[in-house]
């Protein structure tokens, strides 16, 4: 029997009630997760707490707080929309958390969820001396989350954020202003390095489109609610990754590093370059498919990368 919204509102009263109910609804309707939450309970908690304008780490003491009828209606409406529209919850709340920081998001950008957040929080230790980081480049910045997180991690560094999409640039500007970082984070609209002034960077980091066209076509509806441009990396998934590998060495300092997330295309990349010693990073909070190369390695294997284009 289907439970109406009116039934839910009159039966359930506390924050805890609505988180539990939301989780049950998501599980029953097989809502796909993977845009910042890993369980139906986490997804429900994120939606309920955001709707109530409460922090995501709200003390358990407050979970039995009774909601007003207006609050109950707002929570139920958003949970119903999440099920009906099959959009990531961040598009409904217009907020995503990345590296512990809040970001505005909408359908113009991918929802921030990269394991790179953990590496940024650790200031890329032990791969680089944080006191020698003066310039950081974020390629394919999207919402600007990686660039902005780097600005917090390295407050003395200048961060350049590169993005090709007009729509994504608009969202990145919103977030740069939101975090009051216009003096530290510079947004460049460019096709990777094409329109970027030549400058040596200590760190180049990127979460580029890396999904093959075939794989993208088979993704759940929540992914198809996001901009396809942020996913598609050509037939192999590596079109942009290869271009970055070819050019990055010319933009790194002598001791600089390149870090790229390639996700599900990691095996394809290793198969293409079996002789390249990609260092695949491990993350305590989960996630994989992120490699690191030094400036020296990029220069050493440059001809291999160039011949693969």
C-alpha positions as CSV (number, residue, x, y, z in Angstrom):
1,X,0.0,0.0,0.0
2,X,1.4,3.4,-0.9
3,X,1.7,5.8,2.0
4,X,0.6,9.4,1.1
5,X,2.6,12.4,2.2
6,X,-0.3,13.4,4.5
7,X,0.0,10.0,6.2
8,X,3.8,10.5,6.7
9,X,3.4,14.0,8.0
10,X,0.8,13.1,10.6
11,X,2.6,9.9,11.7
12,X,6.3,10.9,11.9
13,X,7.5,13.8,14.0
14,X,11.2,13.8,14.8
15,X,14.4,14.4,12.7
16,X,15.3,10.7,13.5
17,X,11.9,9.6,12.1
18,X,12.3,11.3,8.8
19,X,15.9,10.2,8.3
20,X,14.8,6.6,8.9
21,X,11.8,6.9,6.7
22,X,13.8,8.6,3.9
23,X,16.4,5.8,4.0
24,X,13.6,3.2,3.8
25,X,12.1,4.9,0.8
26,X,15.4,5.2,-1.0
27,X,16.1,1.5,-0.5
28,X,12.6,0.4,-1.5
29,X,12.8,2.5,-4.7
30,X,16.4,1.5,-5.5
31,X,17.7,5.0,-5.6
32,X,21.3,5.0,-6.9
33,X,23.9,6.4,-4.5
34,X,27.4,7.5,-5.3
35,X,27.3,11.3,-5.4
36,X,28.8,12.0,-2.0
37,X,27.0,9.4,0.1
38,X,27.4,5.6,0.2
39,X,24.3,4.5,2.1
40,X,20.6,5.2,1.9
41,X,20.8,6.4,5.5
42,X,23.6,8.9,4.7
43,X,21.6,10.2,1.7
44,X,18.4,10.6,3.8
45,X,20.4,12.4,6.6
46,X,22.0,14.8,4.1
47,X,18.6,15.8,2.7
48,X,16.8,16.1,6.0
49,X,19.5,18.1,7.7
50,X,20.0,20.4,4.8
51,X,16.3,21.1,4.5
52,X,16.2,21.9,8.2
53,X,19.3,24.2,7.9
54,X,21.2,22.0,10.3
55,X,24.9,20.9,10.1
56,X,25.6,17.4,8.8
57,X,27.4,16.6,12.1
58,X,24.4,17.5,14.2
59,X,24.7,16.0,17.7
60,X,22.6,12.9,18.2
61,X,20.9,14.6,21.1
62,X,18.9,16.7,18.7
63,X,17.7,13.9,16.5
64,X,14.6,13.5,18.6
65,X,13.6,17.1,18.1
66,X,10.1,17.5,16.8
67,X,9.5,19.2,13.5
68,X,6.9,21.7,12.7
69,X,4.3,20.8,10.1
70,X,6.0,23.1,7.6
71,X,9.3,21.5,8.1
72,X,7.8,18.0,7.7
73,X,6.2,19.0,4.4
74,X,9.5,20.4,3.1
75,X,11.4,17.2,4.1
76,X,8.9,14.9,2.6
77,X,8.7,16.9,-0.6
78,X,12.5,16.8,-1.2
79,X,12.7,13.0,-0.4
80,X,9.8,12.4,-2.9
81,X,11.6,14.5,-5.5
82,X,14.8,12.6,-5.0
83,X,13.0,9.4,-5.8
84,X,10.8,10.7,-8.6
85,X,13.4,12.8,-10.5
86,X,16.4,10.5,-10.1
87,X,18.7,13.5,-9.7
88,X,21.6,13.6,-7.2
89,X,20.5,15.1,-4.0
90,X,23.0,17.9,-4.4
91,X,21.0,19.3,-7.3
92,X,17.9,19.4,-5.1
93,X,19.7,21.1,-2.2
94,X,22.2,23.1,-4.3
95,X,24.9,22.1,-1.9
96,X,27.7,19.5,-1.8
97,X,30.5,19.0,0.7
98,X,34.0,18.5,-0.6
99,X,37.1,18.4,1.6
100,X,34.9,19.5,4.5
101,X,33.9,22.6,2.6
102,X,30.4,23.6,1.3
103,X,30.0,24.3,-2.5
104,X,27.1,25.5,-4.5
105,X,26.1,23.1,-7.3
106,X,23.5,22.7,-9.9
107,X,23.0,20.8,-13.2
108,X,25.7,22.8,-14.9
109,X,28.5,20.9,-13.1
110,X,29.3,17.5,-11.8
111,X,28.6,16.9,-8.2
112,X,31.9,17.1,-6.2
113,X,32.8,13.6,-4.9
114,X,36.4,12.9,-5.8
115,X,38.8,11.0,-3.5
116,X,41.2,13.8,-4.3
117,X,39.6,15.6,-1.4
118,X,41.6,13.4,1.0
119,X,44.9,14.1,-0.7
120,X,44.3,17.8,-0.7
121,X,43.4,17.8,3.0
122,X,46.8,16.1,3.6
123,X,48.4,18.7,1.5
124,X,49.7,16.1,-0.9
125,X,52.0,14.7,1.8
126,X,54.5,13.1,1.4
127,X,54.8,13.8,-2.3
128,X,55.7,17.4,-2.0
129,X,57.0,19.9,0.6
130,X,54.0,22.1,1.5
131,X,56.3,25.0,2.3
132,X,57.5,24.9,-1.3
133,X,54.1,25.1,-2.9
134,X,53.6,28.5,-4.5
135,X,51.5,27.7,-7.6
136,X,48.8,25.1,-8.1
137,X,46.9,24.3,-11.3
138,X,43.5,22.6,-11.4
139,X,42.5,21.4,-14.8
140,X,38.8,20.8,-15.6
141,X,37.8,22.6,-12.4
142,X,34.0,22.3,-12.9
143,X,32.4,23.7,-9.7
144,X,35.9,24.9,-8.6
145,X,35.9,22.6,-5.6
146,X,39.4,21.2,-6.1
147,X,40.9,24.6,-6.8
148,X,39.2,26.1,-3.7
149,X,40.1,23.2,-1.5
150,X,43.7,23.7,-2.6
151,X,43.5,27.4,-1.7
152,X,42.5,26.4,1.9
153,X,45.3,23.8,2.0
154,X,48.0,26.2,0.7
155,X,46.9,29.7,1.9
156,X,50.2,31.2,0.6
157,X,49.9,29.7,-2.9
158,X,48.2,31.1,-6.0
159,X,45.7,28.7,-7.6
160,X,44.8,28.7,-11.3
161,X,41.5,26.9,-12.2
162,X,41.0,26.0,-15.8
163,X,37.6,25.1,-17.3
164,X,36.2,25.0,-20.9
165,X,32.5,25.0,-20.2
166,X,30.7,28.4,-20.0
167,X,28.2,27.0,-17.7
168,X,30.7,25.4,-15.4
169,X,32.7,28.7,-15.3
170,X,29.6,30.5,-14.0
171,X,29.3,28.0,-11.1
172,X,33.0,28.1,-10.3
173,X,32.7,31.9,-10.1
174,X,29.8,31.6,-7.6
175,X,32.0,29.3,-5.4
176,X,35.1,31.5,-5.6
177,X,33.0,34.4,-4.4
178,X,31.2,32.3,-1.8
179,X,34.6,31.4,-0.3
180,X,36.0,35.0,-0.8
181,X,39.0,33.7,-2.7
182,X,39.1,36.0,-5.7
183,X,42.5,37.2,-4.7
184,X,43.9,33.7,-4.5
185,X,42.0,31.6,-7.1
186,X,42.1,32.7,-10.8
187,X,39.6,31.2,-13.2
188,X,40.8,30.7,-16.8
189,X,38.4,29.6,-19.5
190,X,40.5,27.4,-21.6
191,X,40.7,24.0,-23.4
192,X,43.3,22.6,-21.0
193,X,46.6,24.4,-21.5
194,X,45.6,26.1,-24.7
195,X,44.8,29.6,-23.4
196,X,46.8,29.4,-20.2
197,X,49.8,31.6,-19.8
198,X,53.1,29.7,-19.5
199,X,53.9,29.4,-15.8
200,X,55.7,26.8,-13.6
201,X,53.4,25.0,-11.2
202,X,54.4,22.9,-8.1
203,X,51.3,20.9,-8.4
204,X,49.0,20.1,-11.3
205,X,45.9,18.3,-10.3
206,X,43.0,17.2,-12.5
207,X,39.7,15.3,-12.4
208,X,39.1,15.4,-16.2
209,X,36.4,13.6,-18.2
210,X,37.6,9.9,-18.2
211,X,34.6,7.8,-18.9
212,X,34.4,5.9,-22.3
213,X,31.3,6.7,-24.4
214,X,30.1,3.1,-24.1
215,X,30.4,3.1,-20.3
216,X,28.7,6.5,-20.0
217,X,25.7,5.2,-21.9
218,X,25.2,2.4,-19.3
219,X,25.4,4.6,-16.2
220,X,22.3,5.0,-13.9
221,X,19.9,7.9,-14.4
222,X,21.5,10.0,-11.6
223,X,24.7,10.3,-13.7
224,X,22.7,11.2,-16.8
225,X,21.3,14.2,-14.8
226,X,24.8,15.5,-14.8
227,X,26.5,17.3,-17.8
228,X,27.7,14.7,-20.3
229,X,30.7,16.9,-21.0
230,X,32.1,16.2,-17.5
231,X,32.1,12.4,-18.2
232,X,32.9,11.6,-21.8
233,X,36.6,11.0,-22.5
234,X,36.1,9.6,-26.0
235,X,36.1,6.0,-27.1
236,X,38.8,4.9,-24.7
237,X,38.0,7.5,-22.0
238,X,41.5,8.8,-22.1
239,X,41.3,11.6,-24.7
240,X,41.9,14.5,-22.3
241,X,44.1,12.5,-20.0
242,X,46.6,11.8,-22.9
243,X,46.6,15.5,-23.8
244,X,47.4,16.4,-20.2
245,X,50.2,13.8,-20.0
246,X,51.8,15.3,-23.2
247,X,51.8,18.9,-22.0
248,X,52.0,18.9,-18.2
249,X,55.7,18.5,-18.0
250,X,56.3,21.9,-19.6
251,X,54.2,23.5,-16.9
252,X,55.7,21.9,-13.8
253,X,58.6,23.0,-11.7
254,X,61.6,20.7,-11.4
255,X,60.2,19.1,-8.3
256,X,56.6,19.4,-9.3
257,X,54.0,16.6,-9.4
258,X,51.0,15.7,-11.6
259,X,48.0,14.0,-10.0
260,X,45.1,12.9,-12.2
261,X,41.9,10.9,-11.4
262,X,41.1,8.4,-14.2
263,X,38.7,6.2,-12.3
264,X,37.4,3.3,-14.3
265,X,39.9,4.0,-17.1
266,X,42.9,3.1,-14.9
267,X,43.3,-0.4,-16.5
268,X,43.1,1.1,-20.0
269,X,45.8,3.6,-19.1
270,X,48.1,0.9,-17.6
271,X,47.6,-1.4,-20.6
272,X,48.4,1.5,-23.0
273,X,51.7,2.4,-21.1
274,X,52.9,-0.8,-19.3
275,X,56.4,0.7,-19.0
276,X,55.3,3.9,-17.2
277,X,55.6,3.6,-13.4
278,X,52.3,5.3,-12.5
279,X,52.0,5.5,-8.7
280,X,48.4,4.6,-7.8
281,X,47.3,6.4,-4.7
282,X,45.4,4.7,-1.9
283,X,42.8,6.5,0.2
284,X,41.6,5.7,3.7
285,X,38.1,7.0,3.0
286,X,37.7,4.9,-0.2
287,X,38.1,5.6,-3.9
288,X,40.8,4.7,-6.4
289,X,41.9,5.3,-10.0
290,X,44.2,8.3,-9.1
291,X,47.8,8.3,-10.2
292,X,50.8,10.5,-9.6
293,X,53.8,11.2,-11.8
294,X,56.7,13.5,-11.1
295,X,57.9,16.2,-13.5
296,X,61.0,14.1,-14.1
297,X,58.9,11.0,-15.1
298,X,56.7,13.1,-17.4
299,X,59.7,14.4,-19.3
300,X,61.3,10.9,-19.4
301,X,58.2,9.3,-21.0
302,X,57.1,12.3,-23.0
303,X,57.7,10.7,-26.4
304,X,55.5,7.7,-25.4
305,X,52.6,9.9,-24.4
306,X,53.0,12.1,-27.6
307,X,53.0,9.0,-29.9
308,X,49.8,7.8,-28.3
309,X,47.8,10.9,-29.3
